[in-house]
Amino acid sequence: MATKVVTEDQEISSRLEKLIENCSFCKTAKDEKLIRKAFKMANDAHKGMRRKSGDPFIIHPLEVAFIVSEEIGLGVTSIVCAILHDVVEDTDLTIEDIENAFGKKIASIVDGLTKISGVFDKESNSLQAENFRKMLLTLSDDVRVIFIKLADRLHNMRTLGSLPRNKQIKIAGETIYLYAPLAHRLGLYALKSELEDLSLKFRYPDVYNEISEKVKLTEERRLHLINHFSLPIIDALDRNGFEFNISGRPKSIYSIWQKMHQKNVAFEEIYDLFAIRIVFQPKLEFPEKTQCWNIYSIITDIYAPKPERIRDWVSTPKANGYEALHTTVMGPNGKWMEVQIRSERMDEIAERGFAAHWKYKDETSPESELDKWIKRIKETLQTPTEDALEFLDDFKLNLFSSEIMVFTPKGQIISLPKDATALDFAYEIHTEIGNKAIGAKVNHRLVPLSHTLSSGDQVEILSSDVQKPTLDWYQFVSTVKAKTAIKNALKAEIKNRTEVGKQILIDKLRELNLTPSSRILKKLVPAYDSTHKDELYSKIGSGIVNLDNLKEVLSKNTKNKWVRVWDLSVGRSQKKTENKEEFDSRGTLILRESVGNEESNYQLAKCCNPIPGDEVVAVRQDNSILLVHRTDCATAVKIMSSQGDKLVAAKWTQHKVLSYLAKIKLDGWDRFGVYNAITNTITKELNISMRTINLHGHDGIFNGTIDLYVHSTNDLNNLILNLMKIKGVDSVHRVEVTE
């Protein structure tokens, strides 16, 4: 036992020394002393604590600090905060203790990284969403909170294997829903890719392992292809005096899976499994942008480019600060190859995002799109909604990856999300312009506020002082700024109507020598078809309800009504049928098939229609019913990231009696007899029932869908394999059922 303790202490000490040694910002003895001081405080506080993996707890904050320093490139303050990020949440130390030892700034960042504790109303909110909101609120003070939180999440994902399955699903779902898009938005490409890959690994382990193996098997051929492709480019760049580094970047496993999933293609059909990256050291006498295009010209003299695949992010960088020139060229052996051209500065910003962006920024630098995005987030956070789940939805809207550039009448560029409308543009200019907008001119043509904008549009907003936001507006705006402004305006209007209505009711009751009381309101609220008193006040204030019959309403005898309700409730059977929930030794819900009149222990979600064999997760509803979703269902992923405490790991037993609805999509050549062969294969050979068939042919090809009933994914996969054998059928795959 003593040997083990010594070994662990040596391991911990070794990691601390590695952290200090690799810290590029630890330039003075004072910096090193500060890190060691933070380590001593955290190590003493976490003494005796262990993670689920069995490792001493202190290894986690040290690893988070290493990611913050090495992989994100932050400085000493961030390293100290990373080491201390769990002490307040998990030990007896307080924020005051941190402030006394390290000052207000470090205490403020650690506070932002500390989860909410104490009493919490779980009925109306989500602890996960509330924690995320608290973390984001500190963005107004210090963006480093987000970077450290992302590093914390990355290390948790790297060590997720030691947690139970339901925790893995919850954390992986939360990661893909919020943390990976946030890393992408802040330009942390390497971090974002690893978070996506790890999320896939724990959500779909079999799929992840299969793609990973195939990538490894193609590695040797890939390296040969890179070398063969690169040699002429290397010679040409050398002749032109460029100092550069050229490498092959494999596509991430998540990106490969996403393309397979979205385009319904096999691994072998994805041609852009990797890209060639050229990172050059810029010559001081020429602008970086000019040198990027010079290298592009050299490459396209050797290989023919694909014109529609040029991506110029050196002239207009992405919203997350990314700068590069991308082109796709026809390489040897008839293979398309993507080439990325970057300077060393662009490469560091591409990998480390916002953290590197600050390194190259000075007072004379123009405001970047990333600066504007941070500013917009801060504006949103100044008036956050009370509902944490609603806040989470609003923030998710801000994590858009596709953006358009539109122009004001004076030529100023405004960046908006793809599918933004003229009203989004109005609110982006100013909240009051949005509130007063009545229409717009896009490229000098009059359009409604709901008009969807395209990149390059020039937009002018028309306004009126008598205009007010309406509920309809909320349906066609997509930016958080617009949604928040409309909500605030509508709330102000409702509040005003409520105050007016309340006063009208008080005056009417006064005429009857009465004053408002809970007894009177209990009688009036249902009488005027309202659900609560504020709704009644609002209806009175807006004129929907008039109180001319107030005296008659108050004088009505409701005794008989209550007697009838009481009689009905007494007459009901008190016996409730309870769903029997069965769990295995790991706490995983067993989804069993109900027989006869026996009730099932779960319900299937209509949004994704899972069938036995699908990877699934159960969600406990407020009425205790377990609702089963596919793990790739958008609704389930959102729940994973906001209400993870309601998740229950689930797996199917063998299902042979009941049939489940599934849909397949087919296409192929419209040869004689192909439809007959398809229906015979389904009904006669495999004895599967069809609900609807919708196949149609045109110009020698056919396509369409078939809804059918199967017992499990095994049945469905077997059916797809059999249909693929039919002459004339080109592709068959499962699609979402829409009912």
PyMOL commands that set and color helices and strands:
alter all, ss='L'
color gray80, all
select helices_A, chain A and resi 2-22+29-45+59-72+76-84+87-90+95-102+104-113+127-140+144-158+160-162+165-185+189-203+205-217+219-239+253-263+267-269+288-302+307-309+332-334+344-352+354-360+369-382+388-397+422-429+431-435+471-476+480-511+518-527+533-541+550-555+559-571+634-642+644-646+674-685+713-724
alter helices_A, ss='H'
color red, helices_A
select strands_A, chain A and resi 243-250+274-281+311-312+325-330+336-343+403-407+413-417+437-442+445-447+459-463+589-591+603-604+616-620+626-630+647-652+660-669+689-698+701-710+729-735
alter strands_A, ss='S'
color yellow, strands_A
deselect
rebuild
show_as cartoon
